[in-house]
Amino acid sequence: MPPVPHRVDLALRGSAVLDQGVVPDALLLITAGTIIWAGPATHAPAHRAEQSRTHEGLILPGLVDLHCHGGGGASFPDSPTAQEMLTAIREHRLHGTTSIVASLVTADAATLRAQVGELASLWDQGEIAAIHLEGPFLSVERCGAQNPEHITAGDPELVRELAQIAGGALATMTVAPETEDAEAVIRALAEVGAVPSLGHTDSSSREMTEAIALATSQLRSEHGRSPRPTATHLFNGMRPIHHRDPGPALAALDAAATGDLVVELIADGVHLDARTVAHVFAVAADDAVVLVTDAMGAAGMRDGQYRLGALDVTVSGGVATLTGGESIAGGTAHLLDVVRHAVLEAGVDLVRAVRAASVVPAAVLGLQDTIGSLAPGRRADAVLVDPGLHVVDVLRAGRVVRP
C-alpha cells in the first residue's frame, strides 16, 4: 500500500464492504478522487482530513452495470445524441451505479454505426464505462424484445468496423452460438478486445459448450479485457430447460460452476424467480455471476408507453413488455434494487451479491484496477445505503452525486 499523505480530502468512516468482506468500523481515505487507504479505522495511518464523515448504514463500492439500455425516460438505442443519453446515465448514477455499460439493441448497420459513434464520445468523456452490443447476430426464435427484421448472420467485418468507431469502448457483444458465422464473430470480438457474450439463443447444449470453449481460447490467446466470456441474462432469451433437451442454459451454468464463464442474472423479481437466483449462486463458482439490470428507458419512471429500439413497450406495474405481446422488454429497476432483491428475497450472501454488482463486472471489463472495489488506487466510488439497502448518498470520484 502506498504511503498516505498527512492531509487528505475526505475521511469516510462506517461499516463497509471491502475486499476482505464486511468491516464493521472501516475508514476510507480519499484524495483527488482516488481511494488511498481502506481498512479498519483502528489501523489507519496518521492523517488530517479536510472533511470527515461517518455513515451509520453500510458503505458499498460503486456499482457497475454490465447491461443497461437506459433509464429516466431516455434510451441508448433511441436517443439521437449523446446529450440525450446522459439522462439515462444520470438516472442510474443517482441510484448507485457509478459505472455503466451502455447497451444497444439489434438494428441495421447504419443505425449501429451512428449509435456507437455517439456512445464513443460519452466514453471519451468518462461518462460510460463501455459499450455493449446486444445483436444483431441473434436467434430469431429467441429474439425477445429484439427486432427480428434486423437480425442477421454473423458479420465479422461489421464487428471490426464498429470496434474501430468505438475507439476502444466496445467491451462486449451478444451473439447466438448457432448463428451462421458465429465462430468468425467470436474470433473477431476477441481480436478487437471485446468479450463475446453468448445469448438470445435456441442452441443445443453442445453448441453452447463448444461456443464457450472457442470464446475462452480466443480471449486467452488475445490477452484481452477478460479471459472469460459471459452469458447474456441467463435463462432469459434462451431455449427453456427440458430433461431430454437441457439446452444452452444448463451448459452455461455448468461452465459457471467451473469458473469458466460469467453468467448475467437479472435478479429484479420479474425476469427470474428468487429461487432460481439462489440456485445459480449456489451452483456457480465464486465471482462467476454478475448482477445486471437490462434496464430500458422506463427505469425510475412511471408506468406508460415507451420505446426500445424499433419496438413499442408498455410498462404496467413496473413490468415492461412488448406492446400487444407478452415478451419482457428489459428491466425497470436500478442495480441497487437488483442487489437488494438478491439479498433480501433470494437469500444471497450480502458480500457475494455486492461483488456480483461491482468487482465481477469490473473484471469482465478489464477495469478491476480502476473501479469496482473500495481499495487503494481505485476511483473513489461508493454507495452509502441504509440497513434496508436503500440509497442514502452516492460518491463518484470522491464527490457526492447530485440531481
Beta strands, then each sheet from edge to edge (+ up, - down):
strand 1: 7-18
strand 2: 21-31
strand 3: 34-40
strand 4: 48-61
strand 5: 63-68
strand 6: 70-71
strand 7: 74-75
strand 8: 97-105
strand 9: 130-134
strand 10: 170-175
strand 11: 195-198
strand 12: 230-231
strand 13: 262-265
strand 14: 289-291
strand 15: 304-308
strand 16: 311-316
strand 17: 319-322
strand 18: 382-385
strand 19: 391-396
strand 20: 399-400
sheet 1: 3+ 2- 1+ 4+ 18- 19+ 20-
sheet 2: 5+ 8+ 9+ 10+ 11+ 12+ 13+ 14+
sheet 3: 6+ 7-
sheet 4: 15+ 16- 17+
end
